[in-house]
Amino acid sequence: MDPHEVILYPLMTESASLMVEKDNKLIFIVSLKAGKSDIKEAVEKLYEVKVAKTTLLITPQGQKKAFVKLMPEYKASDVAIKLGIL
């Protein structure tokens, strides 16, 4: 899958900003067809970081939310600033 088809948009809420700072995690709304490996690949290609772990969740609205934890040598806050969401 094309990385731009996998990652629909980043999500920034109050709890998401806490995750960026404390857990080094980013949250994205992703395609319903995308799996963990697709999301990991897309994030690594689009944002030039290494992913440690990906967790998925289907929201009550029917969207797929991906919690992407970055490797310790990368800062989620730097990526969030680059995206303009922090």
DSSP file (Angstrom, degrees, kcal/mol; ACC not computed):
  #  RESIDUE AA STRUCTURE BP1 BP2  ACC     N-H-->O    O-->H-N    N-H-->O    O-->H-N    TCO  KAPPA ALPHA  PHI   PSI    X-CA   Y-CA   Z-CA
    1    1 A M              0   0    0      0, 0.0     5,-0.0     0, 0.0     0, 0.0   0.000 360.0 360.0 360.0 147.4    0.0    0.0    0.0
    2    2 A D    >>  -     0   0    0      1,-0.1     4,-1.6     2,-0.0     3,-1.6  -0.551 360.0-127.5 -70.6 134.1    1.1    3.6   -0.7
    3    3 A P  H 3> S+     0   0    0      0, 0.0     4,-2.3     0, 0.0    -1,-0.1   0.816 109.8  55.8 -54.2 -32.7    2.1    5.3    2.6
    4    4 A H  H 34 S+     0   0    0      1,-0.2    -2,-0.0     2,-0.2    38,-0.0   0.733 107.4  49.3 -74.5 -20.8   -0.3    8.2    1.8
    5    5 A E  H <4 S+     0   0    0     -3,-1.6    -1,-0.2     1,-0.1    26,-0.2   0.784 112.4  48.4 -82.5 -29.5   -3.2    5.8    1.5
    6    6 A V  H  < S+     0   0    0     -4,-1.6    25,-2.3     1,-0.2     2,-0.7   0.961 108.9  51.6 -74.7 -54.3   -2.3    4.1    4.9
    7    7 A I  E  <  +A   30   0A   0     -4,-2.3    23,-0.2    23,-0.2    -1,-0.2  -0.772  61.1 175.9 -89.3 112.1   -1.9    7.2    7.0
    8    8 A L  E     -     0   0A   0     21,-2.0    22,-0.2    -2,-0.7    -1,-0.2   0.946  62.6 -36.2 -81.3 -52.3   -5.0    9.4    6.7
    9    9 A Y  E     -A   29   0A   0     20,-1.6    20,-3.2     2,-0.0    -1,-0.3  -0.961  58.5-101.4-166.8 154.0   -4.1   12.1    9.2
   10   10 A P  E     -A   28   0A   0      0, 0.0     2,-0.5     0, 0.0    18,-0.3  -0.497  33.8-138.0 -76.8 151.4   -2.4   12.6   12.6
   11   11 A L        -     0   0    0     16,-3.0     2,-0.5    -2,-0.2    16,-0.5  -0.939  18.8-176.1-113.4 129.7   -4.7   13.0   15.6
   12   12 A M        +     0   0    0     -2,-0.5     2,-0.2    14,-0.1    14,-0.0  -0.901  18.8 146.0-131.1 106.2   -3.9   15.6   18.3
   13   13 A T     >  -     0   0    0     -2,-0.5     4,-2.2     1,-0.0     5,-0.2  -0.651  64.2 -91.8-119.6-179.6   -6.1   15.7   21.4
   14   14 A E  H  > S+     0   0    0     -2,-0.2     4,-1.5     1,-0.2     5,-0.1   0.930 129.1  44.9 -62.4 -44.7   -5.2   16.6   25.0
   15   15 A S  H  > S+     0   0    0      1,-0.2     4,-1.8     2,-0.2    -1,-0.2   0.852 111.0  54.6 -68.9 -32.6   -4.5   12.9   25.8
   16   16 A A  H  > S+     0   0    0      1,-0.2     4,-2.0     2,-0.2    -1,-0.2   0.882 105.4  52.4 -67.4 -37.4   -2.6   12.5   22.5
   17   17 A S  H  X S+     0   0    0     -4,-2.2     4,-1.8     1,-0.2    -1,-0.2   0.855 107.6  52.4 -68.2 -32.8   -0.3   15.4   23.4
   18   18 A L  H  X S+     0   0    0     -4,-1.5     4,-3.2     2,-0.2     5,-0.4   0.893 108.4  51.1 -65.7 -39.7    0.4   13.8   26.8
   19   19 A M  H  X>S+     0   0    0     -4,-1.8     6,-1.6     1,-0.2     4,-1.4   0.875 106.8  54.3 -64.6 -37.6    1.4   10.5   25.0
   20   20 A V  H  X5S+     0   0    0     -4,-2.0     4,-0.5     4,-0.2    57,-0.4   0.934 117.0  36.8 -60.2 -45.9    3.7   12.4   22.7
   21   21 A E  H  <5S+     0   0    0     -4,-1.8    -2,-0.2    -5,-0.1    -1,-0.2   0.922 129.3  28.1 -75.9 -45.4    5.5   13.9   25.7
   22   22 A K  H  <5S+     0   0    0     -4,-3.2    -3,-0.2    -5,-0.1    -2,-0.1   0.901 131.8  26.8 -86.6 -43.7    5.5   11.0   28.2
   23   23 A D  H  <5S-     0   0    0     -4,-1.4    -3,-0.2    -5,-0.4    47,-0.1   0.444  94.0-122.4-105.1  -1.6    5.4    7.8   26.1
   24   24 A N     << +     0   0    0     -5,-0.7    46,-2.4    -4,-0.5     2,-0.3   0.897  65.5 142.5  59.2  41.6    7.1    8.9   22.8
   25   25 A K  E     - B   0  69A   0     -6,-1.6     2,-0.3    44,-0.2    44,-0.2  -0.865  39.9-158.4-117.0 148.2    3.9    7.9   20.9
   26   26 A L  E     - B   0  68A   0     42,-2.4    42,-3.2    -2,-0.3     2,-0.5  -0.916  12.5-144.3-117.4 150.1    2.1    9.4   17.9
   27   27 A I  E     + B   0  67A   0    -16,-0.5   -16,-3.0    -2,-0.3     2,-0.3  -0.964  20.5 176.9-119.9 131.5   -1.5    8.8   17.1
   28   28 A F  E     -AB  10  66A   0     38,-2.3    38,-3.1    -2,-0.5     2,-0.6  -0.948  31.4-130.3-129.2 149.0   -2.8    8.5   13.5
   29   29 A I  E     -AB   9  65A   0    -20,-3.2   -21,-2.0    -2,-0.3   -20,-1.6  -0.901  43.4-175.4 -91.6 126.7   -6.2    7.8   11.9
   30   30 A V  E     -AB   7  64A   0     34,-2.7    34,-0.8    -2,-0.6   -23,-0.2  -0.712  30.5 -75.6-124.1 170.1   -5.4    5.1    9.4
   31   31 A S    >   -     0   0    0    -25,-2.3     3,-1.1    -2,-0.2    -1,-0.1  -0.357  35.8-129.3 -63.9 142.1   -7.0    3.1    6.6
   32   32 A L  T 3  S+     0   0    0      1,-0.2    -1,-0.1    30,-0.1   -26,-0.1   0.752 109.3  55.2 -64.2 -23.5   -9.3    0.3    7.8
   33   33 A K  T 3  S+     0   0    0      2,-0.0    -1,-0.2   -27,-0.0     2,-0.2   0.633  86.7 103.5 -83.8 -14.8   -7.5   -2.0    5.4
   34   34 A A    <   -     0   0    0     -3,-1.1     2,-0.2   -28,-0.2    -4,-0.1  -0.462  55.9-156.0 -76.9 138.5   -4.0   -1.3    6.8
   35   35 A G     >  -     0   0    0     -2,-0.2     4,-2.2     1,-0.0     5,-0.2  -0.466  36.6 -92.2-100.3 178.0   -2.3   -3.8    9.1
   36   36 A K  H  > S+     0   0    0      1,-0.2     4,-2.6     2,-0.2     5,-0.2   0.903 126.0  49.2 -59.4 -43.2    0.4   -3.1   11.8
   37   37 A S  H  > S+     0   0    0      1,-0.2     4,-2.3     2,-0.2    -1,-0.2   0.883 110.1  51.5 -66.8 -37.2    3.2   -3.8    9.3
   38   38 A D  H  > S+     0   0    0      2,-0.2     4,-2.4     1,-0.2    -1,-0.2   0.915 112.7  46.1 -62.1 -43.3    1.7   -1.5    6.7
   39   39 A I  H  X S+     0   0    0     -4,-2.2     4,-2.7     2,-0.2     5,-0.2   0.916 111.9  50.5 -67.7 -43.8    1.4    1.3    9.3
   40   40 A K  H  X S+     0   0    0     -4,-2.6     4,-2.3     1,-0.2    -2,-0.2   0.933 113.1  46.5 -59.0 -47.2    4.9    0.8   10.6
   41   41 A E  H  X S+     0   0    0     -4,-2.3     4,-2.3     1,-0.2    -2,-0.2   0.918 113.1  49.2 -60.6 -46.4    6.3    0.9    7.0
   42   42 A A  H  X S+     0   0    0     -4,-2.4     4,-2.9     2,-0.2     5,-0.3   0.907 111.9  47.3 -63.5 -44.3    4.3    4.0    6.2
   43   43 A V  H  X S+     0   0    0     -4,-2.7     4,-2.3     1,-0.2     6,-0.4   0.914 112.6  49.9 -64.6 -42.7    5.4    6.0    9.3
   44   44 A E  H  X S+     0   0    0     -4,-2.3     4,-0.9    -5,-0.2     5,-0.3   0.892 116.2  42.0 -63.7 -39.7    9.0    5.0    8.8
   45   45 A K  H  < S+     0   0    0     -4,-2.3    -2,-0.2    -5,-0.2    -1,-0.2   0.936 119.2  42.0 -71.7 -47.3    8.9    6.2    5.1
   46   46 A L  H  < S+     0   0    0     -4,-2.9    -2,-0.2     1,-0.2    -3,-0.2   0.870 128.1  26.5 -71.0 -38.2    6.9    9.4    5.6
   47   47 A Y  H  < S-     0   0    0     -4,-2.3    -1,-0.2    -5,-0.3    -3,-0.2   0.376  96.6-125.6-113.3   4.0    8.5   10.7    8.8
   48   48 A E     <  +     0   0    0     -4,-0.9     2,-0.3    -5,-0.2    -4,-0.2   0.902  68.2 119.9  53.0  50.3   12.1    9.2    8.6
   49   49 A V        -     0   0    0     -6,-0.4     2,-0.4    -5,-0.3    -1,-0.2  -0.821  64.5-113.1-130.4 171.2   11.9    7.5   12.0
   50   50 A K        -     0   0    0     -2,-0.3    21,-2.5    21,-0.1     2,-0.4  -0.938  27.2-139.7-109.7 134.6   12.1    4.0   13.4
   51   51 A V  E     -C   70   0A   0     -2,-0.4    19,-0.3    19,-0.2     3,-0.1  -0.785  17.1-175.4 -97.5 132.1    9.0    2.5   15.0
   52   52 A A  E    S-     0   0A   0     17,-2.9     2,-0.3    -2,-0.4    18,-0.2   0.858  70.4  -4.7 -88.4 -42.7    9.3    0.3   18.1
   53   53 A K  E     -C   69   0A   0     16,-1.6    16,-3.0     2,-0.0     2,-0.4  -0.997  54.0-154.7-155.9 146.5    5.6   -0.8   18.4
   54   54 A T  E     -C   68   0A   0     -2,-0.3     2,-0.4    14,-0.2    14,-0.2  -0.995  10.1-172.7-127.3 130.7    2.2   -0.2   16.8
   55   55 A T  E     -C   67   0A   0     12,-2.4    12,-3.2    -2,-0.4     2,-0.3  -0.972  10.9-153.5-121.7 137.3   -1.1   -0.7   18.6
   56   56 A L  E     +C   66   0A   0     -2,-0.4     2,-0.3    10,-0.2    10,-0.2  -0.809  13.4 177.7-114.5 153.3   -4.4   -0.5   16.8
   57   57 A L  E     -C   65   0A   0      8,-1.9     8,-3.6    -2,-0.3     2,-0.6  -0.983  23.0-140.3-150.4 136.7   -7.9    0.4   17.9
   58   58 A I  E     -C   64   0A   0     -2,-0.3     6,-0.2     6,-0.2    -2,-0.0  -0.905  27.6-140.9 -98.7 123.2  -11.3    0.6   16.1
   59   59 A T    >   -     0   0    0      4,-3.1     3,-2.1    -2,-0.6    -2,-0.0  -0.340  24.3-108.0 -78.5 162.1  -13.2    3.6   17.4
   60   60 A P  T 3  S+     0   0    0      0, 0.0    -1,-0.1     0, 0.0    -2,-0.0   0.743 120.8  62.6 -60.6 -21.6  -17.0    3.6   18.0
   61   61 A Q  T 3  S-     0   0    0      2,-0.1    -2,-0.0     1,-0.0    -3,-0.0   0.514 122.4-107.1 -80.9  -4.3  -17.2    5.9   14.9
   62   62 A G  S <  S+     0   0    0     -3,-2.1     2,-0.3     1,-0.3   -30,-0.1   0.629  76.8 131.4  89.8  14.5  -15.7    3.1   12.8
   63   63 A Q        -     0   0    0    -32,-0.0    -4,-3.1   -31,-0.0     2,-0.6  -0.687  56.2-125.9 -96.7 154.1  -12.3    4.7   12.3
   64   64 A K  E     -BC  30  58A   0    -34,-0.8   -34,-2.7    -2,-0.3     2,-0.4  -0.894  24.0-162.5-101.7 125.2   -9.0    2.8   12.9
   65   65 A K  E     -BC  29  57A   0     -8,-3.6    -8,-1.9    -2,-0.6     2,-0.5  -0.900   1.0-158.0-109.7 132.4   -6.7    4.5   15.3
   66   66 A A  E     -BC  28  56A   0    -38,-3.1   -38,-2.3    -2,-0.4     2,-0.7  -0.946   5.8-158.6-114.7 126.3   -3.0    3.6   15.4
   67   67 A F  E     -BC  27  55A   0    -12,-3.2   -12,-2.4    -2,-0.5     2,-0.6  -0.914  17.0-166.3-100.2 113.1   -0.8    4.3   18.4
   68   68 A V  E     -BC  26  54A   0    -42,-3.2   -42,-2.4    -2,-0.7     2,-0.5  -0.894   6.3-159.8-110.9 113.3    2.8    4.4   17.1
   69   69 A K  E     -BC  25  53A   0    -16,-3.0   -17,-2.9    -2,-0.6   -16,-1.6  -0.799  15.8-143.4 -92.5 127.7    5.6    4.2   19.7
   70   70 A L  E     - C   0  51A   0    -46,-2.4   -19,-0.2    -2,-0.5     6,-0.1  -0.521  24.7 -94.4 -89.4 156.7    9.0    5.4   18.3
   71   71 A M    >   -     0   0    0    -21,-2.5     3,-2.2    -2,-0.2   -21,-0.1  -0.333  43.2-107.9 -61.9 150.8   12.4    4.0   19.1
   72   72 A P  T 3  S+     0   0    0      0, 0.0    -1,-0.1     0, 0.0    -2,-0.1   0.764 116.2  63.9 -57.2 -27.7   14.1    5.9   22.0
   73   73 A E  T 3  S+     0   0    0      2,-0.0     2,-0.4   -23,-0.0    -2,-0.1   0.610  98.6  65.7 -74.8  -8.5   16.6    7.7   19.7
   74   74 A Y  S <  S-     0   0    0     -3,-2.2     2,-0.5   -24,-0.1    -4,-0.1  -0.889  78.0-138.6-112.4 145.2   13.7    9.5   17.9
   75   75 A K     >  -     0   0    0     -2,-0.4     4,-1.4     1,-0.1     3,-0.4  -0.900   3.9-155.6-106.7 124.0   11.5   12.1   19.6
   76   76 A A  H  > S+     0   0    0     -2,-0.5     4,-2.6   -56,-0.3     5,-0.2   0.834  96.9  61.1 -62.2 -32.6    7.7   12.0   18.9
   77   77 A S  H  > S+     0   0    0    -57,-0.4     4,-2.2     1,-0.2    -1,-0.2   0.868 100.8  53.1 -64.8 -35.6    7.6   15.7   19.8
   78   78 A D  H  > S+     0   0    0     -3,-0.4     4,-2.0     2,-0.2    -1,-0.2   0.913 111.6  45.1 -64.5 -41.9   10.0   16.5   16.9
   79   79 A V  H  X S+     0   0    0     -4,-1.4     4,-2.1     2,-0.2    -2,-0.2   0.916 112.0  52.2 -66.9 -43.0    7.8   14.7   14.4
   80   80 A A  H  X>S+     0   0    0     -4,-2.6     5,-2.4     1,-0.2     6,-0.8   0.879 110.0  48.8 -61.7 -38.9    4.6   16.4   15.9
   81   81 A I  H ><5S+     0   0    0     -4,-2.2     3,-0.6     2,-0.2    -1,-0.2   0.906 109.7  52.0 -66.5 -41.5    6.3   19.8   15.5
   82   82 A K  H 3<5S+     0   0    0     -4,-2.0    -2,-0.2     1,-0.2    -1,-0.2   0.874 110.7  48.4 -60.7 -37.7    7.2   18.9   11.9
   83   83 A L  H 3<5S-     0   0    0     -4,-2.1    -1,-0.2    -5,-0.1    -2,-0.2   0.635 112.5-122.8 -77.3 -14.5    3.6   18.0   11.2
   84   84 A G  T <<5S+     0   0    0     -4,-0.7    -3,-0.2    -3,-0.6    -2,-0.1   0.740  81.7 112.7  79.6  23.4    2.4   21.2   12.8
   85   85 A I      <       0   0    0     -5,-2.4    -4,-0.2     1,-0.1    -5,-0.1   0.429 360.0 360.0-107.2  -0.5    0.2   19.5   15.4
   86   86 A L              0   0    0     -6,-0.8    -5,-0.2    -9,-0.1    -1,-0.1   0.358 360.0 360.0-128.7 360.0    2.2   20.5   18.5
